[in-house]
Structure formats: structure tokens, C-alpha cells
Amino acid sequence: MTENTINTLEKHVVSARLDDVTEPPPRVPEASADLNPDQREAITQLVRQAKDAGIALTGPDGLLKAFTAQTW
């Protein structure tokens, strides 16, 4: 990181610039992703129906919240 400092009579300004940015490591899927074909098809149908109905997949009124509220 490179840091520059500028002093004036009225203010003190510090700015920084990143020299190198690295990509984060790839995400490892969680064990819960081990679904059988019937489960994957059911999820695909739920998502498709929600999209067709204009329902958000996430968020306060989304499919995910409604689904988890019913299953827990």
C-alpha cells in the first residue's frame, strides 16, 4: 500500500492506494449441497414458479424466507 500525506494550513489529508489486490480463494460448497435428483428437481420447480409469479428469491418477502419459516 502506498500512502500519501498532504499538509496544508487548513487541513491534513491522507490518501492510500492498494498496490496489489488478490482474488479470494474459491468457495467450497457446503455438505448440505448433497441433494438427490428429486430434491434438485423440486428446488428447480419452486424457483421457476417463484420467478414466474414475480416473487423475489431472497429478502424479507422472498421464497427462501418463506420456505425456511415453514420448515423450521
mmCIF file of the C-alpha atoms, coordinates in Angstrom:
data_MODEL
# 
_entry.id   MODEL 
# 
loop_
_atom_site.group_PDB 
_atom_site.id 
_atom_site.type_symbol 
_atom_site.label_atom_id 
_atom_site.label_alt_id 
_atom_site.label_comp_id 
_atom_site.label_asym_id 
_atom_site.label_entity_id 
_atom_site.label_seq_id 
_atom_site.pdbx_PDB_ins_code 
_atom_site.Cartn_x 
_atom_site.Cartn_y 
_atom_site.Cartn_z 
_atom_site.occupancy 
_atom_site.B_iso_or_equiv 
_atom_site.pdbx_formal_charge 
_atom_site.auth_seq_id 
_atom_site.auth_comp_id 
_atom_site.auth_asym_id 
_atom_site.auth_atom_id 
_atom_site.pdbx_PDB_model_num 
ATOM 1  C CA . MET A 1 1  ? 0.000   0.000   0.000   1.00 0.00 ? 1  MET A CA 1 
ATOM 2  C CA . THR A 1 2  ? 1.245   3.447   -0.857  1.00 0.00 ? 2  THR A CA 1 
ATOM 3  C CA . GLU A 1 3  ? 0.328   6.291   1.470   1.00 0.00 ? 3  GLU A CA 1 
ATOM 4  C CA . ASN A 1 4  ? 0.478   9.959   0.568   1.00 0.00 ? 4  ASN A CA 1 
ATOM 5  C CA . THR A 1 5  ? 0.176   12.759  3.095   1.00 0.00 ? 5  THR A CA 1 
ATOM 6  C CA . ILE A 1 6  ? -0.563  16.363  2.183   1.00 0.00 ? 6  ILE A CA 1 
ATOM 7  C CA . ASN A 1 7  ? -0.309  19.090  4.808   1.00 0.00 ? 7  ASN A CA 1 
ATOM 8  C CA . THR A 1 8  ? -1.831  22.485  4.305   1.00 0.00 ? 8  THR A CA 1 
ATOM 9  C CA . LEU A 1 9  ? -2.595  25.288  6.712   1.00 0.00 ? 9  LEU A CA 1 
ATOM 10 C CA . GLU A 1 10 ? -6.282  24.378  6.689   1.00 0.00 ? 10 GLU A CA 1 
ATOM 11 C CA . LYS A 1 11 ? -6.378  20.575  6.621   1.00 0.00 ? 11 LYS A CA 1 
ATOM 12 C CA . HIS A 1 12 ? -4.404  17.365  6.793   1.00 0.00 ? 12 HIS A CA 1 
ATOM 13 C CA . VAL A 1 13 ? -5.238  14.840  4.040   1.00 0.00 ? 13 VAL A CA 1 
ATOM 14 C CA . VAL A 1 14 ? -4.095  11.226  3.906   1.00 0.00 ? 14 VAL A CA 1 
ATOM 15 C CA . SER A 1 15 ? -4.830  9.032   0.928   1.00 0.00 ? 15 SER A CA 1 
ATOM 16 C CA . ALA A 1 16 ? -3.904  5.425   0.307   1.00 0.00 ? 16 ALA A CA 1 
ATOM 17 C CA . ARG A 1 17 ? -3.635  3.283   -2.809  1.00 0.00 ? 17 ARG A CA 1 
ATOM 18 C CA . LEU A 1 18 ? -3.561  -0.502  -2.834  1.00 0.00 ? 18 LEU A CA 1 
ATOM 19 C CA . ASP A 1 19 ? -0.641  -1.781  -4.859  1.00 0.00 ? 19 ASP A CA 1 
ATOM 20 C CA . ASP A 1 20 ? -1.787  -5.397  -5.180  1.00 0.00 ? 20 ASP A CA 1 
ATOM 21 C CA . VAL A 1 21 ? -5.221  -6.920  -4.838  1.00 0.00 ? 21 VAL A CA 1 
ATOM 22 C CA . THR A 1 22 ? -5.564  -10.673 -4.746  1.00 0.00 ? 22 THR A CA 1 
ATOM 23 C CA . GLU A 1 23 ? -8.631  -12.733 -5.559  1.00 0.00 ? 23 GLU A CA 1 
ATOM 24 C CA . PRO A 1 24 ? -10.267 -14.500 -2.607  1.00 0.00 ? 24 PRO A CA 1 
ATOM 25 C CA . PRO A 1 25 ? -9.941  -18.286 -2.549  1.00 0.00 ? 25 PRO A CA 1 
ATOM 26 C CA . PRO A 1 26 ? -12.752 -20.199 -4.273  1.00 0.00 ? 26 PRO A CA 1 
ATOM 27 C CA . ARG A 1 27 ? -15.716 -21.054 -2.085  1.00 0.00 ? 27 ARG A CA 1 
ATOM 28 C CA . VAL A 1 28 ? -16.063 -24.650 -1.028  1.00 0.00 ? 28 VAL A CA 1 
ATOM 29 C CA . PRO A 1 29 ? -19.647 -25.940 -1.302  1.00 0.00 ? 29 PRO A CA 1 
ATOM 30 C CA . GLU A 1 30 ? -21.200 -26.921 1.996   1.00 0.00 ? 30 GLU A CA 1 
ATOM 31 C CA . ALA A 1 31 ? -22.079 -30.529 2.735   1.00 0.00 ? 31 ALA A CA 1 
ATOM 32 C CA . SER A 1 32 ? -25.795 -29.695 2.541   1.00 0.00 ? 32 SER A CA 1 
ATOM 33 C CA . ALA A 1 33 ? -25.410 -29.373 -1.239  1.00 0.00 ? 33 ALA A CA 1 
ATOM 34 C CA . ASP A 1 34 ? -25.529 -33.189 -1.493  1.00 0.00 ? 34 ASP A CA 1 
ATOM 35 C CA . LEU A 1 35 ? -29.062 -33.424 -2.851  1.00 0.00 ? 35 LEU A CA 1 
ATOM 36 C CA . ASN A 1 36 ? -30.578 -36.277 -4.779  1.00 0.00 ? 36 ASN A CA 1 
ATOM 37 C CA . PRO A 1 37 ? -32.053 -35.636 -8.258  1.00 0.00 ? 37 PRO A CA 1 
ATOM 38 C CA . ASP A 1 38 ? -35.647 -35.491 -6.949  1.00 0.00 ? 38 ASP A CA 1 
ATOM 39 C CA . GLN A 1 39 ? -34.702 -32.817 -4.405  1.00 0.00 ? 39 GLN A CA 1 
ATOM 40 C CA . ARG A 1 40 ? -32.897 -30.789 -7.053  1.00 0.00 ? 40 ARG A CA 1 
ATOM 41 C CA . GLU A 1 41 ? -35.928 -31.018 -9.354  1.00 0.00 ? 41 GLU A CA 1 
ATOM 42 C CA . ALA A 1 42 ? -38.245 -29.858 -6.553  1.00 0.00 ? 42 ALA A CA 1 
ATOM 43 C CA . ILE A 1 43 ? -35.998 -26.863 -5.876  1.00 0.00 ? 43 ILE A CA 1 
ATOM 44 C CA . THR A 1 44 ? -35.837 -26.056 -9.592  1.00 0.00 ? 44 THR A CA 1 
ATOM 45 C CA . GLN A 1 45 ? -39.635 -26.090 -9.799  1.00 0.00 ? 45 GLN A CA 1 
ATOM 46 C CA . LEU A 1 46 ? -40.027 -23.873 -6.709  1.00 0.00 ? 46 LEU A CA 1 
ATOM 47 C CA . VAL A 1 47 ? -37.562 -21.330 -8.067  1.00 0.00 ? 47 VAL A CA 1 
ATOM 48 C CA . ARG A 1 48 ? -39.156 -21.359 -11.524 1.00 0.00 ? 48 ARG A CA 1 
ATOM 49 C CA . GLN A 1 49 ? -42.651 -20.844 -10.062 1.00 0.00 ? 49 GLN A CA 1 
ATOM 50 C CA . ALA A 1 50 ? -41.442 -18.007 -7.834  1.00 0.00 ? 50 ALA A CA 1 
ATOM 51 C CA . LYS A 1 51 ? -39.755 -16.247 -10.752 1.00 0.00 ? 51 LYS A CA 1 
ATOM 52 C CA . ASP A 1 52 ? -42.839 -16.683 -12.956 1.00 0.00 ? 52 ASP A CA 1 
ATOM 53 C CA . ALA A 1 53 ? -45.006 -15.197 -10.187 1.00 0.00 ? 53 ALA A CA 1 
ATOM 54 C CA . GLY A 1 54 ? -42.619 -12.260 -9.696  1.00 0.00 ? 54 GLY A CA 1 
ATOM 55 C CA . ILE A 1 55 ? -41.620 -13.389 -6.203  1.00 0.00 ? 55 ILE A CA 1 
ATOM 56 C CA . ALA A 1 56 ? -38.125 -12.472 -5.035  1.00 0.00 ? 56 ALA A CA 1 
ATOM 57 C CA . LEU A 1 57 ? -35.859 -15.400 -4.259  1.00 0.00 ? 57 LEU A CA 1 
ATOM 58 C CA . THR A 1 58 ? -34.270 -13.668 -1.250  1.00 0.00 ? 58 THR A CA 1 
ATOM 59 C CA . GLY A 1 59 ? -35.159 -10.770 1.009   1.00 0.00 ? 59 GLY A CA 1 
ATOM 60 C CA . PRO A 1 60 ? -37.903 -10.116 3.554   1.00 0.00 ? 60 PRO A CA 1 
ATOM 61 C CA . ASP A 1 61 ? -40.687 -11.355 1.257   1.00 0.00 ? 61 ASP A CA 1 
ATOM 62 C CA . GLY A 1 62 ? -38.622 -13.851 -0.698  1.00 0.00 ? 62 GLY A CA 1 
ATOM 63 C CA . LEU A 1 63 ? -39.019 -17.538 -1.401  1.00 0.00 ? 63 LEU A CA 1 
ATOM 64 C CA . LEU A 1 64 ? -36.069 -18.505 0.800   1.00 0.00 ? 64 LEU A CA 1 
ATOM 65 C CA . LYS A 1 65 ? -37.504 -16.771 3.871   1.00 0.00 ? 65 LYS A CA 1 
ATOM 66 C CA . ALA A 1 66 ? -40.965 -18.259 3.304   1.00 0.00 ? 66 ALA A CA 1 
ATOM 67 C CA . PHE A 1 67 ? -39.516 -21.723 2.784   1.00 0.00 ? 67 PHE A CA 1 
ATOM 68 C CA . THR A 1 68 ? -37.308 -21.665 5.877   1.00 0.00 ? 68 THR A CA 1 
ATOM 69 C CA . ALA A 1 69 ? -40.149 -20.250 8.001   1.00 0.00 ? 69 ALA A CA 1 
ATOM 70 C CA . GLN A 1 70 ? -42.289 -23.275 7.109   1.00 0.00 ? 70 GLN A CA 1 
ATOM 71 C CA . THR A 1 71 ? -39.590 -25.889 7.580   1.00 0.00 ? 71 THR A CA 1 
ATOM 72 C CA . TRP A 1 72 ? -38.186 -24.764 10.933  1.00 0.00 ? 72 TRP A CA 1 
# 
